[in-house]
């Protein structure tokens, strides 16, 4: 029997400004289709202050995934959509399972209520949004009230909670809710991102890469400060969307530290990169650094490993466990001094850096291709129905 699974997510391709979840949710959906699952996606057309260039009510196909976009006319911060609610009420019984991605937002909340009412099993993937420290740092009272009055019910009535890392599972346990069964299935990557040549062309000077959304949680400011502690020339590439205008703060920091006056440090903001441009950044960099305060997984870590680029990450990055176990990079405590120490080690130990690159590629090939991830998720779905 071919399963029919409905994925409900607040935003979807091509709204790539929202970062990793856009790629990981579509990667999973496309791989499930290849695995024999009939996959549909209900989402909104919200793309920043405007809408994606799509027609509402029309079905789109991308990699075999059927995508339906619904308009959010107001309360766009929570992706409110009466059209989405109506479609869920009319069509939810056509599906065997509903898979919800994210919490604190209207589409996943209303889908949970309607699925429960119609006795359709549903899975929740919090996508890193269930973390007490982040809730305290941003919109604490609003989110705690939402959790207590609305989202706790979404989570406790779910048939399965899907998590992408052991760290996310640990954070979930801090809430002491009556959670259902959980399953740990990481994000994956496409096989065409893998580079088997670890002798890639590098820049003449040591090139450091940060890639991801540019915001306070990523601690890019500490990476920038770490460059002052290095005793060799470096170039730092910062690639990503800047939805919160955080780059202005980083530019001010660069001026304050007088980095622009240095002959040994060069910093370039290059904007968001996708596809081949993104892959080229990984392949031409000596190291990718992700010093985040919190990442439920960290897709760019696996992408970097696949491209043969060693990584430096904080323990708060979910994929740090992968890095440590596979010896594909180094773990930093996130202080500028320690980041600099780890960068210096890679610069001054090229053989070790090359070994990390080889280890990373091998680990991704064995455990993080979407084809394998989809097979595991399909098994989890069928377990619910059984």
C-alpha positions in Angstrom: 0.0 0.0 0.0 1.3 3.4 -0.9 0.9 5.8 2.0 -0.7 9.2 1.5 1.0 11.7 3.7 0.1 15.4 4.1 2.9 17.7 5.3 1.8 21.0 6.8 4.5 23.7 7.1 4.1 27.5 7.5 6.4 28.3 4.6 7.9 26.3 1.8 10.0 26.5 -1.3 10.8 29.0 -2.9 10.8 31.1 0.4 14.4 30.1 1.1 14.9 33.2 3.2 13.7 31.2 6.1 16.7 29.0 6.1 17.4 25.4 6.9 13.9 24.1 7.5 12.8 25.0 4.0 15.5 22.7 2.6 15.2 19.9 5.1 11.4 19.6 4.9 11.5 19.6 1.1 14.5 17.2 1.1 12.5 14.8 3.2 9.3 15.2 1.1 11.1 14.6 -2.2 13.0 11.6 -0.8 9.7 10.1 0.6 8.2 10.4 -3.0 11.3 8.5 -4.3 10.6 5.9 -1.5 7.1 5.3 -2.9 5.1 7.6 -0.6 2.4 9.9 -2.0 3.3 13.3 -0.6 1.3 16.5 -0.5 2.3 19.8 1.2 -0.1 22.4 2.5 1.7 25.7 3.2 1.2 29.5 2.9 2.6 31.8 0.2 4.2 34.1 2.8 7.7 35.1 1.7 8.9 38.0 3.9 6.7 41.1 3.4 5.4 39.8 0.1 4.2 36.4 -1.3 6.0 33.8 -3.3 5.2 34.0 -7.0 2.5 31.3 -6.9 -1.2 30.9 -7.7 -3.4 30.1 -4.7 -5.6 27.1 -5.3 -3.2 25.6 -8.0 -1.2 22.4 -7.4 2.5 22.7 -8.1 4.9 19.8 -8.6 8.5 19.9 -7.4 10.5 16.6 -7.4 7.2 14.7 -7.3 5.9 16.6 -4.3 2.4 18.1 -4.7 2.4 21.6 -3.2 -0.6 23.7 -2.4 -0.2 27.3 -1.4 -2.8 29.3 0.7 -2.9 33.0 1.2 -2.3 34.7 4.6 -4.1 38.0 4.4 -3.5 39.2 8.0 -1.7 38.0 11.1 1.1 37.0 8.8 3.6 36.7 11.6 1.8 33.5 12.7 0.8 32.6 9.1 -2.9 32.7 9.7 -4.9 31.4 6.8 -8.7 30.7 6.6 -8.2 29.1 3.2 -5.7 26.7 4.7 -8.2 25.8 7.5 -11.0 25.2 4.9 -8.8 22.9 2.8 -7.8 20.9 5.8 -11.4 20.4 6.9 -12.4 19.3 3.4 -9.4 17.0 2.6 -7.7 15.7 5.7 -9.6 12.4 5.6 -7.9 11.7 2.2 -4.6 11.1 4.0 -3.2 8.3 6.1 -0.9 10.5 8.2 -0.4 14.2 8.7 3.1 15.5 9.4 3.4 18.9 11.0 6.6 20.9 10.9 7.3 23.7 13.5 5.2 24.9 16.5 3.9 28.3 17.8 2.4 29.0 14.4 -1.2 28.8 13.1 -0.9 26.2 10.2 0.5 23.4 12.4 -1.8 24.2 15.3 -5.0 24.2 13.2 -3.9 21.0 11.4 -3.3 19.2 14.7 -6.9 20.1 15.9 -8.5 19.0 12.6 -6.4 15.8 12.4 -7.3 14.9 16.0 -11.0 15.6 15.4 -11.0 13.3 12.3 -8.9 10.7 14.0 -6.1 11.0 11.4 -2.7 10.2 13.1 -0.3 13.1 13.1 3.4 13.6 13.6 5.0 16.8 15.0 8.6 17.9 14.1 9.3 20.9 16.3 12.3 21.9 14.2 14.3 23.3 17.1 11.5 25.6 18.3 11.0 23.7 21.6 14.0 25.0 23.6 13.5 26.8 26.9 16.6 29.0 26.6 15.5 30.4 23.2 11.9 30.9 24.4 13.3 32.9 27.4 15.5 35.0 25.0 12.7 35.9 22.5 9.0 36.5 23.1 9.1 34.6 26.4 5.6 35.5 27.8 3.8 35.2 24.5 5.4 31.8 23.7 4.9 30.4 27.2 1.3 31.4 27.2 0.8 29.9 23.7 2.5 26.6 24.9 0.2 26.4 28.0 -3.1 27.3 26.3 -2.6 25.9 22.8 0.6 24.1 21.8 0.9 21.7 24.8 -2.3 20.1 23.5 -0.8 19.8 20.0 2.2 18.0 21.4 0.5 15.7 23.9 -2.2 14.6 21.4 0.3 13.8 18.7 0.9 10.2 17.7 4.7 10.7 17.3 7.2 13.5 18.0 10.0 13.5 15.4 13.4 15.0 16.5 16.5 15.4 14.5 19.2 15.1 17.1 19.9 13.8 20.7 20.3 17.4 21.8 16.7 18.2 20.6 15.5 15.2 22.5 17.3 16.4 25.7 15.7 19.9 25.3 12.3 18.3 24.9 12.6 16.4 28.2 12.9 19.7 30.1 9.2 20.5 29.5 7.9 17.5 31.5 4.8 17.2 29.3 3.0 14.0 28.6 4.7 13.5 25.3 3.9 10.5 23.0 6.5 8.3 21.6 9.5 10.0 20.0 11.7 9.0 17.1 15.1 10.4 16.3 15.7 10.8 12.6 18.3 13.3 11.4 18.2 15.6 8.4 19.9 14.4 5.2 21.4 15.7 2.0 21.3 14.9 -1.7 24.1 12.7 -3.0 25.1 15.3 -5.6 26.5 17.4 -2.8 29.2 14.9 -2.0 32.7 15.7 -3.2 35.2 12.8 -3.4 38.1 15.1 -4.1 39.6 16.4 -0.9 42.3 18.2 -2.8 39.9 21.0 -3.8 41.3 24.4 -5.0 41.7 26.8 -2.1 42.4 30.5 -1.9 46.0 31.6 -1.3 45.1 32.6 2.3 43.2 30.5 4.9 39.5 30.8 4.1 36.9 30.6 6.8 33.2 30.1 6.0 30.1 31.0 7.9 26.9 30.0 6.1 23.4 30.4 7.5 20.9 33.0 8.6 22.6 36.1 9.9 21.2 36.7 13.3 22.1 36.9 17.0 21.7 33.2 17.7 24.5 32.2 15.4 27.1 34.2 17.4 28.9 35.5 14.3 30.2 38.4 16.4 32.3 35.9 18.3 33.7 34.4 15.1 34.6 37.9 13.9 36.4 38.7 17.2 38.3 35.4 17.1 40.2 36.6 14.0 42.1 39.1 16.1 43.8 36.2 18.0 45.2 34.6 14.8 48.8 35.0 13.7 48.3 34.3 10.0 46.3 36.0 7.2 42.7 34.9 6.9 39.6 35.6 4.8 36.2 35.2 6.4 33.2 34.7 4.1 29.8 35.3 5.7 27.0 33.9 3.5 23.3 34.0 4.3 20.0 35.9 4.5 19.8 38.9 6.8 16.1 39.1 7.7 16.7 41.0 10.9 19.3 43.5 9.6 21.8 42.0 12.0 24.6 42.7 9.5 24.5 46.4 10.5 25.5 45.4 14.1 28.3 43.1 12.7 29.6 45.9 10.5 29.7 48.2 13.5 31.6 45.6 15.4 34.1 45.3 12.6 34.7 49.0 12.7 34.9 49.1 16.4 37.6 46.3 16.4 39.4 48.2 13.6 39.5 45.0 11.5 39.2 47.0 8.2 42.6 48.6 9.0 44.3 45.1 9.2 46.4 43.8 6.4 45.9 40.3 7.6 42.1 40.0 7.9 39.5 40.3 5.2 35.8 39.9 5.8 33.2 39.6 3.0 29.4 39.5 3.3 28.2 37.7 0.1 24.5 37.2 0.7 22.6 34.0 0.4 24.1 31.2 -1.7 22.2 28.2 -3.1 22.9 25.2 -5.3 26.3 25.1 -7.1 27.3 28.4 -5.6 26.8 27.1 -2.1 28.7 23.9 -2.9 31.6 25.8 -4.4 31.8 27.9 -1.1 32.2 24.7 0.9 34.8 23.2 -1.5 36.9 26.3 -1.6 37.0 27.0 2.1 39.4 25.5 4.6 36.9 25.3 7.4 33.2 26.1 8.1 32.4 27.5 11.5 29.0 27.4 13.2 29.3 28.8 16.7 25.5 28.9 17.4 23.8 29.2 20.8 21.3 26.7 19.5 20.7 24.5 16.5 18.3 21.5 16.6 20.5 19.9 13.9 22.5 22.2 11.6 22.1 21.3 8.0 25.1 23.2 6.9 27.3 21.0 9.1 26.4 17.9 7.1 26.6 19.8 3.8 30.1 21.0 4.7 31.2 17.5 5.7 29.8 16.1 2.4 31.9 18.7 0.5 35.1 17.7 2.3 35.3 20.8 4.4 36.2 20.4 8.1 33.9 22.1 10.6 34.1 23.9 13.9 30.9 23.9 15.9 29.7 24.6 19.5 28.1 21.7 21.6 24.8 23.5 21.2 24.6 22.5 17.5 22.7 19.3 17.3 25.0 17.9 14.6 28.0 18.4 16.9 27.6 14.8 18.1 28.1 13.7 14.4 31.2 15.9 14.1 32.7 14.5 17.3 31.9 10.8 16.7 33.1 10.9 13.0 36.1 13.1 13.8 35.1 15.4 10.9 36.0 18.6 12.8 36.4 20.2 16.2 34.2 21.3 19.0 34.6 24.8 20.5 33.2 26.4 23.6 32.3 29.4 21.6 34.6 32.0 23.1 36.6 34.1 20.5 39.9 32.8 22.0 38.8 29.1 21.7 37.5 29.5 18.2 40.9 31.1 17.3 42.7 28.1 18.9 40.7 25.6 16.8 41.3 27.6 13.6 45.0 27.8 14.3 45.1 24.0 14.8 43.5 23.3 11.4 45.8 25.9 9.7 49.0 24.4 11.3 48.0 20.8 10.9 47.0 20.3 7.3 47.3 16.5 7.4 44.8 16.3 10.3 42.5 18.7 8.5 42.6 16.5 5.4 41.8 13.4 7.5 38.8 15.3 8.9 37.6 16.0 5.4 37.9 12.4 4.4 36.1 11.3 7.6 33.2 13.7 7.0 32.6 12.5 3.4 32.6 8.9 4.6 30.1 9.6 7.5 27.7 11.4 5.2 27.8 8.7 2.6 27.0 6.0 5.2 24.4 7.8 7.3 23.0 11.1 6.0 21.8 10.6 2.4 18.1 11.5 2.0 17.4 8.1 0.5 18.3 6.3 3.7 16.5 9.0 5.9 13.3 8.6 3.9 13.3 4.8 4.3 13.6 5.3 8.1 10.8 7.8 8.2 8.6 5.6 6.0 9.1 2.8 8.5 8.1 5.2 11.4 4.9 6.1 9.5 3.9 2.5 9.0 4.6 1.8 12.6 1.9 4.3 13.6 -0.7 2.7 11.3 0.2 -0.8 12.5 
